[in-house]
Amino acid sequence: MGRGKGWAAGLVVMAAGPVAQACTVCDSRAGQAVRHGIFDGHFAQTAGVVLAPFAIFMMVSWLLYTRLPVPAYREAKEVR
């Protein structure tokens, strides 16, 4: 974003508030069923199942980044 244009993004975010509050699904039976399905007694288990793939992807990325041999990088590092 260019300099001095942050106010436009802020204005858009502030204007979106009333739109988000005007959600017609949230007050319907379907919206209430979804809310009760998510925030029931098994919330921790549901959150764990939803967040587990992100943790796995981050772990695999870290392992590839730290353990994958990169000969060109090692050669350049040894020259210095």
C-alpha positions in Angstrom: 0.0 0.0 0.0 1.3 3.4 -0.8 2.1 6.1 1.6 -0.8 8.1 2.9 -3.4 5.6 1.6 -3.8 3.7 4.9 -6.8 5.8 5.8 -8.8 4.3 2.9 -8.2 0.8 4.1 -9.2 1.9 7.6 -12.4 3.5 6.3 -13.3 0.3 4.4 -12.8 -1.8 7.6 -14.9 0.6 9.7 -17.6 0.6 7.1 -17.8 -3.2 7.0 -18.8 -3.4 10.7 -22.5 -2.7 10.1 -22.6 -5.1 7.2 -21.2 -7.9 9.3 -23.8 -7.1 12.0 -26.6 -7.4 9.4 -25.9 -11.1 8.9 -29.2 -12.8 8.2 -27.9 -16.3 8.7 -26.7 -15.7 12.3 -30.2 -15.3 13.7 -31.7 -18.1 11.7 -32.2 -21.7 12.9 -29.3 -22.8 10.6 -27.0 -20.2 12.1 -27.9 -21.2 15.7 -27.4 -24.9 14.8 -23.9 -24.1 13.4 -23.1 -22.1 16.5 -24.3 -24.8 18.9 -22.4 -27.4 16.8 -19.1 -25.5 17.1 -19.4 -24.2 20.7 -20.7 -27.3 22.3 -19.0 -29.5 25.0 -16.5 -30.8 22.6 -15.0 -27.4 21.6 -11.5 -28.3 22.5 -11.6 -31.5 20.4 -13.1 -29.6 17.5 -10.5 -26.9 17.7 -7.8 -29.5 17.9 -9.0 -31.3 14.8 -9.3 -28.0 12.9 -5.9 -26.7 13.9 -3.9 -30.0 13.6 -3.2 -29.7 9.9 -1.7 -26.3 10.4 0.6 -27.6 13.1 1.6 -30.5 10.9 2.3 -28.3 7.8 4.4 -26.0 10.0 6.4 -28.9 11.4 7.0 -30.4 7.9 8.0 -27.0 6.6 10.4 -26.5 9.5 11.9 -29.9 9.0 12.4 -29.3 5.3 13.9 -25.9 5.9 16.3 -27.1 8.6 17.2 -30.6 7.6 17.1 -30.6 3.8 20.6 -30.6 2.4 21.3 -27.8 0.0 24.8 -28.3 -1.4 25.1 -24.9 -3.1 24.3 -23.1 0.1 26.8 -25.1 2.1 29.5 -24.5 -0.5 28.8 -20.8 -0.5 28.9 -20.8 3.3 32.2 -22.6 3.4 33.8 -20.1 1.0 33.1 -17.1 3.3 
